[in-house]
Amino acid sequence: MDAKICIVGCGIAGVAAAHRLYQAGFRHVQILEATARSGGRIHTGRLGDNIVEIGANWIHGPSKENPVFCLASQYGLLDPAALTPENQAMDFSGVPQWVPSVLTSSGQKLDHEVILPAVEIFFNVLDEATEILSKAGKPPSSLIEFIRSEIHQRAEKKWKGIDATTRSLRLCAISVLMKYECCNNGCATMDEINIMARDQYKILPGRDCTFPGGYEGLVKKLMLELPGNLVTYKTPVRCVHWNNTEQSKNDVILECDTGERLSADHVIITVPLGFLKKHSSTMFRPPLPLHKHNAIQRLGFGTNNKIFVEFDSPWWDPNCDAIYFLWEDEDALVDSVEDIQRSWLRKLIGFMVLKPTERYGHVLCGWIAGHESEYMETLPEQEVMQSVTQLIRRFTGNPIITPRRILRSQWFHQPWTCGSYSFPAKGSSEMDMENLMEPLPTEGSQAKPLQVLFAGEATHPNYYSTVHGALLSGWREADRLISYYSSTTQSMKHKSQL
């Protein structure tokens, strides 16, 4: 194929699009990447001798419906346990899959049975929220107030006769779960979520699994099947000049920060939504149509960071998968802190235990979202380590626990990312996702079609925020171009036969 196609961004969406196009016979494909590496928000790093995922962590829903799982299986990148039919058939419906240990701010370990009723009420409220609000006819002005009201009503009915201490602990546990949902969605507070759009997200079956050799192994396998010179690194695209009126062979001009100007027949934009939110008004000339600009601004894009902590020996139970921190003064159901500078660490929901020990050593991975997470990024690493050490000592009641080292992600201050992943924000709709993925020029224009196409996890209506959503979006836009040239070729053949 003679068509020249430029892809902006070498994350999984860009790599998937290039891979698909190259396999279909397109030979003039180029990826422009702002950084010095491929993978985007797939980023495998090291903490000492241990592999850690600074970016994407799991294959969510590792089953035959998941293309990431299928590719990882094909390339031999997974443990045998992840490939079993039993693992692929498990269905958790969005509820955490881990065996937890719950520690309190007074240094006590709670029996899991004490807080199970809180877990049940919280996820029932979330599951039933869309139906309840649909009957009400409109979304609540405050999702937090709606959740608080529903939970208190159900607690009154179900927890009659429960002593005040246990009741308070269960409400504090719900605060932990609300913070967990902030991490899950990448939002600052649950008030930012469009709960009416929660059903858009589709959960695939299978127990989430990881890559033994690191998630970047998937990117490397795909890249090995592409020409070595296909990616140009350290080349940020400053402006995309589309819908040109100049009479030239190519329709799109890419202006790079290096001063270079590249021409292409088609451009696939795969940059994160966070970057588009910050730069879309200057990145496109002419400016984006208003409906696309508004979609970019309305859709949510938040921050969820990790704090990896390594120890010389484990202080947690051998069968423990996750450790949650329960503050005993948060029975008012809170998901954010008022004084971020003094209390940012309260947003850290706890730690996941990285397993198996043979692969990861004695490493915990903490999760923190929202503005508290953004503030954490600005602190010196030593200060983060001191704060985390004090937190662990307080909640374990052990004053001598000392980490060996830490490593934290800083996605909000990454200039080409500006956050972690997308979510359906309050005020957004499914139409915004459709508008975001719509190619330019829009349908009905007299200009050459498919000049600028859009991919990335934020453009997938059902699998946003996931690697498989990003990968599928890259395939979708590649297939759009493949279909366009296939139909064009058929039309030309038909004309020549007349």
N, C-alpha and C positions, 0 to 999 in steps of 0.2 A: 504494500500500500504506500502511495506517495504522500499521503496527508501528513503534515508535520504537527505533532501533538506535544505540548508542554504541560507538565504536571508540576504544580507548585506545592511542595511539601513531600518529604520522603518518610512520612509515617506509614502505618500499615495500609491506610486507604490509598495513598499514592503508590506504594509498592504493588498493591493488589491490582490497581488500575493498569499500571505499566506492564505487569506480568500478563494480564488478560489480553491487552492489546498486542503485546509481542507474540504471544501464542497464536493470535488470530492473523498474524502476518504483517502487522504494522511495524515498519523498520525505522521510522523517523520519530521516535519517542524519546523525550528528554525530561528528566526530573531536576528541578531546581530546589535545592535545600539550603535553608538559611544557616544551619549549624554545620558542625564538622562530622556529624554522624547520621546514620539511618535509624529509623525506628520511632521517632517522635516520642509519644508518651509511653511507648514500650522502651524501657531503659533498665537493663540489668547492670547492677554495680557490685561492689565488693565492700564488705566490712571485715577488715583483716583478711583471713583466708576463706571467708564465707561468701557465697553468692547471695545477693539480696535483690529484690525487685523494687527499684526506686519508683518505677511507674506501674503499668498494668501488672496485676498479681496472679489472677486466676483465669482459667477457662471457665466461664460461667455457663453451666448447663452442658457438660461434656457428653454429648450424645450425637447421634447421626444427623440430627437437624442442625448442628453447629458446625459451620465450615472451618472454624479455627481448630476444633477438635479433629475433624476429618483430615486436615492438612498435617496437624501434629502427629496423628497416627500414621499417616502415609510416610512422613519423614522419619519415623521412629524416635520421636522426641519425648515420649511419655513413659511413665512407669507402668508395668503390667497391671497393677491394681486399677488404674484409671480406665483401662481398656475392657474390663469385665462387663458383661451384660448387666450384672447387678448394680454396678456403679452407674451405668448409663440410665438405668430405669428409676433411680431414686428421685423423688419429687419433694422438695422442701418448701415450695410455694413462697419463697422470699424470706422465710424465718431463718435466723442464724443456725448454721449447721454444726456448731462447735459444742464440746463439753466444757461448760464454764466453771470458773471459780470466782466467787463474788466476795470482794474485800471491802470493808467499810472504813470510813475516815477515822474511826476510833481504834483501828487495828484489829478488828474482828473478822473472822471468816464466816460467812453466812451459809447455812444449809440451803442447797438449791431449792428444796421443797418450799422454803419460806417465800421465795419470790416467784415461783411458777405461776401462781394465780395472777400476778401483775403482768407477766409475759402474755398470758392468755387474754386478759382484758385488753391490753394495748394492741395486739395484732388483730383481735376481733374488731376493735373500733376502726382500725385502718382499713381492714378488708371490707367492712360494711359502710364506710364513710360515703363512698360514691352513691350507693343506693339511697342512703338516708338523705343526702343533700339533693339528689335528683328529685325526690319526693317533695323536698322543701322548695324546689323551684329555682334556687339560686345558691351560689357558693357563699360561705360565711365571710364576713369582713375580716375575721381573724381565725385562721385554722387552729392556732394554739388554743384560743378560747373554746372553740368547738370541741377539740379533743379533751380539754380539761373538763368541760361540762359533761360529755358523754362518759368519761372515765369515772368521774365522781358519782354520777347516777348509778352506774353499774356496780361500783364499789359499795355503795350504800346497800344495794340489794344482796350482793354476793358475800360481803364480808361482815355481815351482822354478827355480833358476838365476838369478833376478833379484838384482841387487846390493842390499845392505842399504839404501843411500840411496834408491834408487827404491822399494823395498818400503815404507820408512818414509813417503815422500811420499804413496804411494797410501793408506796407512792414515790419514794426516792428511787426505787428501781425503775419506775416508769420514766423518771427524768433521764436515767442512763439510756433507756431505750429510745427516747426522743433524740438524744445526742447521737445515738447509733444511726437513727434515720437521717440525721444531718450528714453524717459521714457517707451513708449509703447513697444519698442523693447529691452530695457535694454542695449543699446549701448552707447558708449561715444560720438560718432558723427555719423551722417547719412552716412558719408563716409565709415563706417565699414560694412554697410548693403549690402547684395547681392540683389539688386533690382530685378534682373532677377528671383530670387527664391521667390519673394514676393507672387506670386500666389499659392505657395505650401500651405500656411496657409488657412485653411477653417474656415469661420465664420458661426457659427450656429445661427439660428433665436432666438429671445427672448430678452427682455430688461434685462440687467444684474441685478442680485439680490444678496443679502447678506443673511447670517445666523443670525437671531435675537439673538441666544444664542452663536454665535461664530462658526467659521469654524471648530474648533477642535471637535465640537459636532459630525461631520460626522466620524472622525477618531475614536472617543470613541465608537460610535454605532457599527462600524465594529469590533473593538477590543473586545467588549463584546461578540461577537459570536465566539471568538477564546479562546483556553485554556489560563488560566492566566499566565502560565509559558512559553509561547511560545516566549517571547521577553527577551533577555539578554541585559540589559542596561550598559552603560559606558564600552563598549567592542569594541574599535576601531580595525578594521582588518588592520594589517600592510602589509601582503603579502598573495596572493592567489597562491598556488603552484598547477598548473594544468598540464595535459598531462604527469603525472608521469610515469617513466619507471619501478618504483618499483612494484613488484608483491604483491599487497595488495588488500584487499576487496574493499576499496574506492579509488576513482580516484583523489579527490581534497582535499588538506590540507589547512586549513585557519590558518594562524599564526597571533595571536592577540597581541596587545600592552602589554597585561597582561602577556605575555609569554606562554599562553595556546595555544595548537594546536588542532584544531578540524578537523575531517574528514567528508566528505560528498560525496554523489554520484553526486550531482549537486549543483551549487551555482548560485544564481541570484543576480547580482550586480545592485543596484538601487541608488548608490551615485550620487550627482549632477555632471554635466559635468565640472563645475568649479573645483571640487575636482579631477576629472580624469585628467584635464589639468595639474594640479600641481603635481600629485602623480602617474600617470599611469606608468611611466617609472620604478618605484621601487615597484609598488603594485602587479605586475604579474611576476611569474617565471614559465616557460620561459617567456621572454618579449612578449608583444602583437605583432601579425603580423603587418608588416609595414603599410598595408592599413588601419588597424584599428587605429593604433597610429596616422597616418596622419589625419584621419577623426576627431579624438578627438581634434587635434591641429587646424584644419581648421575651424571647426564649432565655432560659436560665443557664448560667455557666458559673460554677462555684469551685471552691478549693477544698481538697481533702488531702492532707499530708500524712506521711509516715515518719515515725521516729524509731529507728532501730537501736536496740540496746543490747550489748554483748556482756556476758558475765563469765567468770572463770568456772563457775559451777551453778547448777540450777537451784533456785530456792522455791520453786513451784512443784506441785504434785506431778508424778510421772505421766498420769493419764490426762492431765489438764491440757485443753486446746486453747482456751482463752481466759484472760483474767480481766474482770470488770471492776472499776472503782466506783463505789457507791458513797456519795456524800450524804451524811445523815441530816443535813439541814436543807435538803432540796425536795421536801415533800410538797412544795407548791407547784410541782411539775414544770421544770425549767429546761430550756434547751440552749441557752446562751448565758453569758455573764455580763454584768453591767460594767464593771471596772476591768477592762481587758488587760491593761498593763499589770495590774496586781494579781489578777485571778485567771489569766489565760489558760493555765494548766487544768482548770476544772473542766474544760471542754474535752480534754483527753479521756476517751471513754474507757481505755484500758489497753491491754496488750494481747496479741495473738502469739501463741507459741509456735515458732517455726520448727517444723518436723519434716523428716527425721533428723535426730541429733547428729547422725553420721554425716549428713550433708550440710547442715547449717550451724553445728556447734550449739552453744547455749545462748541463743539469740531470741529476743522478743521484738515484736513489731507493734508499735503503738499507733493509734489512729486519732487524728484531730482535724476537725473541719471548721469552716466559717472564718469570720474575721479574727477569731482567736488564733486560728491556724496561720493566717496571713501575718499576724503580729509575731508569732513564733519565728517565722522566717527571718525577721529583721534582727533577732537576738544573736549574740556571739554563741558559737557552738558550746563553749565551756559553760555559759550561763544556762543553756538548755539542759546540759548534762547535770549541773548542780540541782536545778529545779526538779528534774525527773528523779534524781537520786533521793531527794527529800520526800518526794511524793511516795515512792516505793517504800521507803523506811516508815513513813507514817501509816500507810495502809497495811503493811505486813506486821508492824509493831517490832520490826527488827532494825535496830539502830546502826548495824555494821555492814549492811548490804552495800556493796560498792561496785558499780559497773566498770568494765574494762574500757569501753569506748562506746560512742554513739555515732549514728549517721542519720541525718534527716533530709527529707525531700523539701524542695522549695519551688513548687510549681507556680505559685502566684507571681513570683518575681522573675520567672523565666520569660524573657521578652517575647519569645515566639509562641508562647503558650497562654500565659496570663490566667492560669487556673488549671483545674484538673479535668473536669468533664461536664457535660450538659445535663439539664433536667427540665421538665415542663414547669415553668415558673407561673406564679399567679398572674393572670391576665393574658397568658399565651394560650394558643389552641393548636389542634392538629393541623389546621390550615397554615399556621406559621411554619411548621416543619415542611409542608408541601411547598410553600413559597420559597423557603430556604434552599431546597434541592432543585427548584425549577431552573432550567438552563436559560441563558441569555443569548440572543434577544428572545423576548417572550413570544409565545405563539401568536401568529397573526402579523408579525413584523415582516416588512419587505426585505430586510437584510438577510445575509446568509445565516442560517440557523446554527445552533450549537457552537457558538463562538466561545462562550464561557460556561463551564459546567461546575457543579458543586458536589463534593463528597466529604466524608468524615463522619464520625459517630453521631454528631448532632443532626445530621441530615437523614438518619434512619428513624422512621416513625415508630418502630416497635422495639428496636434494640439499641436505642441511644445510650451513651455512656459506656458501651462495651467494645471490646476489640472485634468481636464477630460482627457487630453493627457497622464498625468502620470498614472492615474488610468487605462486607457485602455492598456497602455504598460505593467503594472503589470499583468492584465488579459491575455494579449497576450503571455507572457512568461510562465505563469502558464498553459495556454491551450496548449502550445508547449510541455510541459512535460506530461500533461494529454494525449495528442494525442500519444506521443511517447510510453507511457506505455500501452495505449489501443491497439496500433498496435502490440507491442511486445507480449502482452498477447494473442492476436488473432493468432499471428504467432506460439506461443508455443502450443496453442490448436490444430492448424492445423497439426503441426508436430506429436503431440501425437495420432492423429487420423489415421496417415498413417501406 
